[in-house]
Amino acid sequence: MIEVLVVDDDTRVARVNAAYVERVPGFRVAGQAHSAAEALCRMEELPRPDLVLMDHHLPDESGLAVVEEMRRRGHQTDVIMVTAARDLTTVRAALRQGVLQYLVKPFSFAGLRAKLEAYADLRRTLDRGGTAEQSDVDLIFGAPSSGVVPDLPKGHSPATADLVRRALLNAEGSLSAQEVAEETGLSRQTAQRYLKLLERTGKARLTLRYGDAGRPEHRYGWATPD
């Protein structure tokens, strides 16, 4: 599970954001804070959270000042800014301080979910180790890539689609949804959803494997030259 600290000066907004986080599979709220001082205190008290959702407008210091102090204290926790601050000076400062994502208020659950899913994709890429393909580097640095499927339907992540693509490309034969899930670290349901999308768009080919009884097993392979 990815442990998240939610920081927002408005307690109601913090509760809403925390509820959003809990709805995203693989994420859990480790705590909440409503000021800069409380956020830094939480960073010391909690088992180091993996991610901070950081508001910029706090009553005692700015969110970016908190990030700067976190780094000074040696906390390498990742940060996503969730704030109404939309001036480019603040955005640029966030970029320079290593903030990974920037989500402007007001936002919907779908907007936050997309940021969290992209962050989870990034963690999976970095945790895998080894060497990186260009698509991996693009994901890490937030650069646009050509994408596996152009114009993905709403709610689909290009990085996740690329993760499934690589699993199919690296396989010696066809894979089931469960095998793709085990290879990528995705849930079986998510793997199945992206496999069906790739199959519908002609990127993956579907074959059926018949056993002794029951429904045939759906297996997928990469269908197009890469």
PAZAPA-4460 file (N, C-alpha, C; in steps of 0.05 Angstrom, whole numbers, plus 32768, in hexadecimal, padded with zeros to 4 digits):
% residues 226
    n_x    n_y    n_z   ca_x   ca_y   ca_z    c_x    c_y    c_z   seq   type   mol
   8011   7FE8   8000   8000   8000   8000   8012   8019   8000     1      M     A
   8009   802D   7FF2   8016   8047   7FF1   800A   8059   8007     2      I     A
   801A   8060   801B   8010   8070   8032   8011   808D   802B     3      E     A
   7FFB   809B   8030   7FF8   80B7   8028   7FF2   80C9   8040     4      V     A
   8000   80DF   8042   7FFA   80F4   8055   7FEB   810B   8046     5      L     A
   7FD4   8112   8050   7FC3   8127   8043   7FC6   8140   8053     6      V     A
   7FCF   8156   8045   7FD4   816F   8053   7FC2   8185   8046     7      V     A
   7FB0   8190   8055   7F9F   81A6   804B   7F95   81B6   8063     8      D     A
   7F95   81D1   8060   7F8D   81E2   8077   7F70   81DF   807D     9      D     A
   7F60   81D8   806A   7F43   81D5   806D   7F3D   81B8   8076    10      D     A
   7F34   81B4   808E   7F2F   8199   8098   7F1B   8189   8087    11      T     A
   7F07   8198   807D   7EF2   818B   806D   7EFE   8181   8052    12      R     A
   7F0E   8192   8046   7F1B   818A   802D   7F2F   8173   8032    13      V     A
   7F3D   8174   8048   7F50   815E   804E   7F41   8144   8051    14      A     A
   7F29   8144   805D   7F1A   812C   8060   7F10   8121   8045    15      R     A
   7F08   8134   8034   7EFF   812C   8019   7F17   811F   8009    16      V     A
   7F2E   812D   800A   7F45   8122   7FFC   7F4D   8107   8007    17      N     A
   7F4C   8104   8021   7F53   80EB   802E   7F40   80D5   8025    18      A     A
   7F26   80DC   8023   7F13   80C8   801A   7F18   80C0   7FFD    19      A     A
   7F1F   80D4   7FEC   7F27   80CE   7FD0   7F3E   80BA   7FCF    20      Y     A
   7F53   80C0   7FDF   7F6B   80AF   7FDF   7F63   8092   7FE6    21      V     A
   7F52   808F   7FFA   7F4B   8074   8003   7F3B   8065   7FEE    22      E     A
   7F2F   8073   7FDB   7F20   8066   7FC5   7F32   805B   7FAF    23      R     A
   7F4B   8063   7FAF   7F5D   805A   7F99   7F6C   8041   7FA3    24      V     A
   7F69   802B   7F94   7F76   8012   7F9D   7F94   8016   7F9F    25      P     A
   7FA0   800B   7FB4   7FBC   800C   7FB9   7FC6   8024   7FC9    26      G     A
   7FB3   8036   7FD1   7FBA   804D   7FE1   7FAB   804D   7FFC    27      F     A
   7FB8   8057   8010   7FAD   8059   802B   7FB5   8073   8038    28      R     A
   7FA3   8080   8047   7FA9   8099   8055   7FB8   8092   806F    29      V     A
   7FD0   809D   8072   7FDF   8099   808A   7FD9   80AE   809F    30      A     A
   7FD0   80C5   8096   7FC9   80DA   80A9   7FC1   80F4   809B    31      G     A
   7FB8   8108   80AA   7FB1   8122   80A0   7FBF   8137   80B0    32      Q     A
   7FC3   814E   80A3   7FCF   8165   80B1   7FC2   817F   80A5    33      A     A
   7FC0   8194   80B5   7FB2   81AC   80AC   7FC3   81C5   80AE    34      H     A
   7FDD   81C2   80B3   7FEF   81D9   80B4   800B   81CE   80AD    35      S     A
   801D   81E1   80A8   8039   81D9   80A1   8046   81CB   80B9    36      A     A
   8042   81D7   80D1   804E   81CB   80E9   8044   81AF   80EE    37      A     A
   802A   81AB   80EB   801E   8191   80EF   8027   817D   80DA    38      E     A
   802A   8187   80C1   8033   8175   80AC   8050   816A   80B2    39      A     A
   8061   817C   80BB   807D   8174   80C2   807D   8162   80DA    40      L     A
   806B   8167   80ED   8069   8156   8104   8060   813A   80FC    41      C     A
   804C   8139   80EA   8042   811F   80E1   8058   810F   80D2    42      R     A
   8069   811E   80C3   807F   8110   80B5   8092   8103   80C9    43      M     A
   8095   810E   80E1   80A6   8102   80F5   8099   80EC   8104    44      E     A
   807F   80EF   8109   8070   80DB   8119   8069   80C2   810A    45      E     A
   8060   80C5   80F1   8056   80AE   80E2   806D   809E   80D7    46      L     A
   8068   8083   80D4   807C   8074   80C3   807D   8083   80A8    47      P     A
   8094   8089   809F   8097   809B   8088   8082   8096   8072    48      R     A
   8070   80A9   806D   805D   80A5   8058   806B   80A5   803D    49      P     A
   805F   8098   8029   806B   8096   800E   8065   80B0   7FFF    50      D     A
   804F   80BD   8005   8045   80D3   7FF4   8037   80E7   8005    51      L     A
   803B   8101   7FFF   802C   8117   800C   801B   8125   7FF8    52      V     A
   8001   8128   7FFD   7FF0   813A   7FEE   7FF1   8155   7FFC    53      L     A
   7FFF   8168   7FF0   8006   8181   7FFD   7FF7   8199   7FF3    54      M     A
   7FE7   81A5   8004   7FDB   81BF   7FFE   7FF1   81D5   7FFF    55      D     A
   7FEE   81EA   7FF0   8002   81FF   7FF0   7FFB   8215   8005    56      H     A
   7FE1   821B   8007   7FD9   8231   8018   7FD3   8226   8034    57      H     A
   7FE7   8226   8045   7FE4   821E   8061   7FE6   8236   8073    58      L     A
   7FDB   8234   808C   7FD9   824C   809D   7FF4   8257   80A7    59      P     A
   8008   8246   80A9   8021   824F   80B5   8038   8251   80A1    60      D     A
   8039   823F   808E   804D   8240   8079   8041   8236   805F    61      E     A
   804E   823A   8049   8044   822F   802F   804A   8211   802D    62      S     A
   803B   8204   801D   8041   81E7   8018   805D   81E2   800E    63      G     A
   8066   81F4   7FFC   8081   81F1   7FF1   8096   81F5   8006    64      L     A
   8091   8206   8019   80A4   820A   8030   80A5   81F0   8040    65      A     A
   808F   81E2   8043   808E   81C9   8050   809F   81B4   8041    66      V     A
   809C   81B4   8027   80AC   81A1   8016   80C9   81A7   801A    67      V     A
   80D1   81C0   8019   80ED   81C8   801C   80F8   81BE   8037    68      E     A
   80E8   81C2   804D   80F0   81B9   8067   80F2   819B   8069    69      E     A
   80DF   818D   805C   80E0   8170   805C   80FB   8167   8050    70      M     A
   8103   8173   803A   811C   816B   802D   8134   8171   803E    71      R     A
   8132   8188   804C   8148   8190   805E   814C   817B   8074    72      R     A
   8135   8170   807D   8136   815C   8093   813C   8140   8089    73      R     A
   813F   813E   806F   8146   8124   8064   812E   8112   805B    74      G     A
   8116   811D   805C   80FE   810E   8053   80FD   810E   8035    75      H     A
   80FE   80F7   8029   80FD   80F5   800B   80E1   80ED   8002    76      Q     A
   80CD   80F0   8013   80B1   80E9   800C   80A9   80F8   7FF3    77      T     A
   809B   80EA   7FE1   8091   80F7   7FC9   807A   810A   7FCF    78      D     A
   8076   811E   7FBD   8062   8133   7FC2   8052   8137   7FA9    79      V     A
   8038   8139   7FAD   8025   8143   7F98   8018   815B   7FA4    80      I     A
   801A   8172   7F97   800C   818A   7FA0   7FEF   8189   7F98    81      M     A
   7FDD   818F   7FAB   7FC1   8190   7FA6   7FB8   81AC   7FB0    82      V     A
   7FB5   81BF   7F9F   7FB3   81DB   7FA8   7FA4   81EC   7F95    83      T     A
   7F99   8202   7F9F   7F8C   8216   7F8D   7FA1   8229   7F81    84      A     A
   7FBA   8228   7F8A   7FCF   8239   7F7F   7FD5   8231   7F63    85      A     A
   7FD0   8243   7F50   7FD4   823D   7F34   7FE7   8251   7F26    86      R     A
   7FF3   8263   7F36   8007   8275   7F29   801F   8265   7F21    87      D     A
   802B   826D   7F0B   8041   825D   7F00   805B   825F   7F11    88      L     A
   805D   8274   7F21   8074   8276   7F33   8073   825F   7F47    89      T     A
   805C   825A   7F52   8059   8243   7F65   805D   8229   7F57    90      T     A
   8051   8226   7F3F   8054   820D   7F30   8071   8208   7F2A    91      V     A
   8080   821C   7F22   809C   8219   7F1B   80AC   8212   7F34    92      R     A
   80A6   821F   7F4B   80B4   8218   7F64   80AE   81FB   7F6C    93      A     A
   8096   81F2   7F68   808F   81D6   7F6F   80A0   81C3   7F5D    94      A     A
   80A2   81CA   7F44   80B2   81B9   7F32   80CF   81B8   7F3B    95      L     A
   80DA   81CE   7F42   80F6   81D0   7F4A   80FB   81C1   7F64    96      R     A
   80E6   81BF   7F75   80EA   81B1   7F8F   80E4   8193   7F8C    97      Q     A
   80DF   8189   7F74   80DC   816D   7F70   80C0   8163   7F75    98      G     A
   80AC   8174   7F75   8090   816C   7F78   8089   815C   7F5F    99      V     A
   807C   8144   7F63   8078   8132   7F4C   805F   8138   7F3C   100      L     A
   804A   8142   7F49   8031   8148   7F3C   8026   8162   7F47   101      Q     A
   8014   816F   7F38   8009   8188   7F41   7FEB   8188   7F38   102      Y     A
   7FD9   8187   7F4C   7FBD   8186   7F46   7FAF   819F   7F51   103      L     A
   7FA2   81AD   7F3F   7F96   81C7   7F45   7F7A   81C3   7F50   104      V     A
   7F74   81CF   7F67   7F58   81CF   7F71   7F47   81E2   7F61   105      K     A
   7F2D   81DC   7F60   7F1F   81C4   7F69   7F23   81AD   7F56   106      P     A
   7F23   8195   7F60   7F27   817E   7F4E   7F13   8168   7F57   107      F     A
   7F0E   8155   7F45   7EFC   813F   7F4A   7F0B   8127   7F55   108      S     A
   7EFD   8113   7F5D   7F09   80FA   7F65   7F19   80EF   7F4E   109      F     A
   7F0D   80F0   7F36   7F1B   80E5   7F1E   7F36   80F3   7F19   110      A     A
   7F37   810D   7F1E   7F50   811C   7F1A   7F65   8113   7F2D   111      G     A
   7F5E   8110   7F47   7F72   8106   7F5B   7F79   80E9   7F55   112      L     A
   7F66   80D9   7F4E   7F6B   80BD   7F49   7F80   80BA   7F32   113      R     A
   7F7D   80CB   7F1D   7F90   80CA   7F07   7FAC   80D0   7F10   114      A     A
   7FAF   80E4   7F22   7FCA   80EB   7F2C   7FD5   80D5   7F3D   115      K     A
   7FC4   80C9   7F4E   7FCE   80B3   7F5F   7FD5   809B   7F4F   116      L     A
   7FC6   8094   7F3B   7FCC   807D   7F2A   7FE6   8081   7F1A   117      E     A
   7FEA   809A   7F11   8003   80A0   7F03   801B   809E   7F16   118      A     A
   8017   80A6   7F2F   802C   80A4   7F43   8032   8086   7F49   119      Y     A
   801D   8076   7F4B   8022   8059   7F4F   8031   804D   7F38   120      A     A
   802A   8055   7F1F   8039   804B   7F08   8056   8053   7F0A   121      D     A
   805B   806C   7F12   8077   8075   7F15   8086   8064   7F29   122      L     A
   807A   805F   7F40   8087   804F   7F54   808D   8033   7F4A   123      R     A
   807A   8027   7F3C   807F   800C   7F31   8097   800C   7F1E   124      R     A
   8098   8021   7F0D   80AE   8023   7EFA   80C9   8025   7F08   125      T     A
   80CA   8036   7F1D   80E4   803A   7F2B   80EB   8022   7F3C   126      L     A
   80D7   8016   7F48   80DD   7FFF   7F5A   80E5   7FE6   7F4A   127      D     A
   80DF   7FE5   7F31   80E6   7FCE   7F20   8104   7FCB   7F1D   128      R     A
   8113   7FE1   7F1D   8130   7FE1   7F1A   8138   7FDA   7EFE   129      G     A
   8151   7FD4   7EFA   815B   7FCD   7EE0   815F   7FE5   7ECE   130      G     A
   815D   7FE1   7EB4   8160   7FF7   7EA1   8145   8002   7E99   131      T     A
   8145   801A   7E8D   812C   8028   7E86   812A   802B   7E68   132      A     A
   8111   8025   7E5E   810B   802C   7E43   8104   804A   7E41   133      E     A
   8102   8055   7E29   80FB   8071   7E26   80E0   8077   7E33   134      Q     A
   80CD   8064   7E30   80B3   8069   7E3C   80B5   806A   7E5B   135      S     A
   80C8   805B   7E66   80CC   805C   7E83   80D7   8078   7E8B   136      D     A
   80EA   8081   7E7C   80F6   809C   7E81   80E1   80B2   7E7E   137      V     A
   80D1   80AF   7E69   80BB   80C3   7E65   80A9   80C4   7E7D   138      D     A
   80A2   80AC   7E88   8090   80AB   7E9F   809D   80B8   7EB7   139      L     A
   80B7   80B1   7EBC   80C5   80BC   7ED3   80C7   80DA   7ED3   140      I     A
   80CD   80E5   7EBB   80D0   8102   7EB9   80B7   8111   7EB1   141      F     A
   80A1   8102   7EAE   8088   810F   7EA7   8086   811A   7E8B   142      G     A
   8097   810F   7E79   8097   8118   7E5D   8081   810A   7E4E   143      A     A
   8075   8117   7E3A   8061   8109   7E2B   806E   80F4   7E19   144      P     A
   8061   80DD   7E16   806A   80C8   7E04   8055   80C3   7DEF   145      S     A
   805C   80B3   7DDB   804A   80AE   7DC5   8031   809F   7DCE   146      S     A
   8034   808F   7DE3   801D   8081   7DEE   8018   8067   7DE0   147      G     A
   800E   8053   7DEF   8008   8039   7DE3   7FEE   803B   7DD3   148      V     A
   7FDA   8049   7DDF   7FC0   804C   7DD2   7FBA   806A   7DD2   149      V     A
   7FB7   8076   7DBA   7FB1   8092   7DB9   7F94   8097   7DC3   150      P     A
   7F90   80AE   7DCF   7F75   80B6   7DD9   7F69   80A1   7DEB   151      D     A
   7F77   809A   7E00   7F6D   8087   7E13   7F52   808F   7E1F   152      L     A
   7F40   807C   7E24   7F27   8083   7E30   7F2B   8090   7E4B   153      P     A
   7F18   809F   7E54   7F1A   80AC   7E6F   7F1E   8097   7E84   154      K     A
   7F30   809D   7E97   7F35   808B   7EAD   7F4B   8077   7EA8   155      G     A
   7F58   8078   7E90   7F6E   8066   7E89   7F88   8076   7E89   156      H     A
   7F9D   8069   7E94   7FB7   8075   7E96   7FCA   806B   7E80   157      S     A
   7FD6   807E   7E71   7FEA   8075   7E5C   8000   8065   7E68   158      P     A
   8009   806C   7E80   801F   805D   7E8D   8017   8041   7E93   159      A     A
   7FFE   803D   7E9C   7FF5   8021   7EA2   7FF3   8011   7E88   160      T     A
   7FE8   801E   7E73   7FE6   8010   7E59   8002   8008   7E4F   161      A     A
   8016   8019   7E54   8031   8013   7E4B   803D   7FFC   7E5C   162      D     A
   8035   7FFC   7E76   803E   7FE6   7E87   8034   7FCB   7E7D   163      L     A
   801B   7FCA   7E76   800F   7FB1   7E6B   801C   7FAA   7E50   164      V     A
   8021   7FBF   7E40   802F   7FBA   7E26   804A   7FAC   7E2A   165      R     A
   8059   7FB6   7E3D   8074   7FAB   7E41   8072   7F8E   7E4B   166      R     A
   805E   7F88   7E5C   805A   7F6D   7E65   8055   7F5A   7E4E   167      A     A
   8044   7F63   7E3B   803E   7F52   7E24   8056   7F4F   7E11   168      L     A
   8065   7F65   7E0D   807C   7F65   7DFC   8092   7F52   7E07   169      L     A
   8096   7F52   7E21   80AB   7F43   7E2D   80A4   7F25   7E31   170      N     A
   808B   7F1F   7E2D   8082   7F03   7E32   808B   7EF1   7E1A   171      A     A
   8092   7ED8   7E20   8099   7EC5   7E0B   8081   7EBB   7DFD   172      E     A
   806A   7EBC   7E0A   8051   7EB3   7DFD   803A   7EC5   7E06   173      G     A
   8022   7EBC   7E03   800B   7ECC   7E0C   8009   7ECB   7E2A   174      S     A
   7FFB   7EDF   7E35   7FF7   7EE1   7E52   7FDA   7EE4   7E58   175      L     A
   7FD2   7EDA   7E70   7FB7   7EDF   7E7A   7FB7   7EF9   7E8A   176      S     A
   7F9F   7F02   7E91   7F9D   7F1B   7EA1   7FAB   7F17   7EBC   177      A     A
   7FA9   7F00   7EC8   7FB6   7EFB   7EE1   7FD4   7EFC   7EDF   178      Q     A
   7FDF   7EF1   7EC9   7FFC   7EF1   7EC5   8006   7F0D   7EC0   179      E     A
   7FF6   7F1D   7EB1   7FFE   7F39   7EAD   7FFD   7F48   7EC8   180      V     A
   7FE9   7F43   7ED8   7FE7   7F50   7EF3   8000   7F49   7F04   181      A     A
   8008   7F30   7F04   801F   7F28   7F13   8039   7F34   7F09   182      E     A
   803B   7F38   7EEF   8053   7F43   7EE2   8055   7F61   7EE7   183      E     A
   803F   7F6F   7EE8   803F   7F8C   7EEA   803A   7F97   7F05   184      T     A
   802F   7F87   7F17   8027   7F91   7F31   800C   7F9E   7F32   185      G     A
   7FFD   7F9D   7F1B   7FE2   7FA7   7F1A   7FCF   7F93   7F26   186      L     A
   7FB7   7F9B   7F2C   7FA2   7F88   7F34   7F99   7F79   7F1B   187      S     A
   7F8D   7F62   7F1F   7F84   7F52   7F08   7F6E   7F62   7EF9   188      R     A
   7F5D   7F6F   7F08   7F47   7F7F   7EFB   7F52   7F95   7EE9   189      Q     A
   7F67   7FA3   7EF3   7F73   7FB8   7EE3   7F81   7FAD   7ECB   190      T     A
   7F90   7F97   7ECE   7F9D   7F8A   7EB8   7F89   7F82   7EA3   191      A     A
   7F73   7F76   7EAB   7F5F   7F6D   7E98   7F53   7F85   7E89   192      Q     A
   7F4E   7F9B   7E97   7F42   7FB2   7E8A   7F55   7FBD   7E74   193      R     A
   7F6F   7FBF   7E7A   7F82   7FC9   7E66   7F87   7FB5   7E4F   194      Y     A
   7F86   7F9C   7E56   7F89   7F87   7E40   7F72   7F89   7E2D   195      L     A
   7F5A   7F8C   7E37   7F42   7F8E   7E26   7F44   7FA8   7E14   196      K     A
   7F4E   7FBE   7E20   7F52   7FD6   7E11   7F66   7FD3   7DFB   197      L     A
   7F7D   7FC6   7E01   7F91   7FC2   7DEC   7F87   7FAF   7DD7   198      L     A
   7F77   7F9C   7DDF   7F6C   7F89   7DCB   7F58   7F97   7DB9   199      E     A
   7F47   7FA8   7DC4   7F33   7FB7   7DB4   7F40   7FC9   7DA0   200      R     A
   7F57   7FD5   7DA7   7F65   7FE8   7D96   7F79   7FDA   7D83   201      T     A
   7F79   7FC0   7D83   7F8B   7FB1   7D71   7FA8   7FAF   7D79   202      G     A
   7FAE   7FB8   7D91   7FCA   7FB6   7D9B   7FD1   7F9B   7DA5   203      K     A
   7FBD   7F8E   7DB2   7FC1   7F73   7DBD   7FAF   7F5F   7DAE   204      A     A
   7FB7   7F47   7DAD   7FA6   7F32   7DA0   7F9C   7F1F   7DB6   205      R     A
   7F84   7F17   7DB3   7F77   7F05   7DC7   7F75   7EE9   7DBB   206      L     A
   7F7D   7ED5   7DCB   7F7A   7EB9   7DC4   7F6C   7EAB   7DDC   207      T     A
   7F60   7E95   7DD6   7F52   7E86   7DEB   7F60   7E6C   7DEF   208      L     A
   7F64   7E65   7E08   7F6F   7E4B   7E0F   7F5A   7E3A   7E1D   209      R     A
   7F53   7E23   7E10   7F3E   7E12   7E1B   7F4A   7DFC   7E2D   210      Y     A
   7F3E   7DF9   7E44   7F46   7DE5   7E57   7F33   7DCD   7E56   211      G     A
   7F34   7DBD   7E6A   7F23   7DA5   7E6B   7F06   7DAD   7E70   212      D     A
   7F01   7DC2   7E7F   7EE5   7DC9   7E85   7EE5   7DE7   7E8B   213      A     A
   7ECC   7DF2   7E8A   7EC9   7E0E   7E91   7ECE   7E21   7E7A   214      G     A
   7ECE   7E3B   7E7F   7ED2   7E4F   7E6B   7EEF   7E50   7E62   215      R     A
   7EF4   7E56   7E48   7F0F   7E58   7E3E   7F1E   7E6F   7E4B   216      P     A
   7F38   7E6D   7E4E   7F49   7E82   7E5A   7F50   7E96   7E44   217      E     A
   7F4D   7EB0   7E4A   7F54   7EC5   7E37   7F72   7ECB   7E3B   218      H     A
   7F81   7ECA   7E25   7F9D   7ED0   7E26   7FA4   7EE5   7E11   219      R     A
   7FB8   7EF5   7E17   7FBE   7F0C   7E07   7FDB   7F0D   7DFE   220      Y     A
   7FE0   7F17   7DE6   7FFB   7F1B   7DDD   7FFD   7F36   7DCE   221      G     A
   8015   7F41   7DCB   8017   7F5B   7DBD   8014   7F56   7D9F   222      W     A
   8004   7F66   7D92   7FFC   7F60   7D77   800A   7F71   7D62   223      A     A
   8016   7F87   7D6A   8022   7F99   7D56   8040   7F9C   7D5B   224      T     A
   804F   7FA2   7D46   806C   7FA7   7D49   8070   7FBF   7D5B   225      P     A
   8085   7FBE   7D6D   808A   7FD5   7D7F   80A3   7FE3   7D77   226      D     A
***
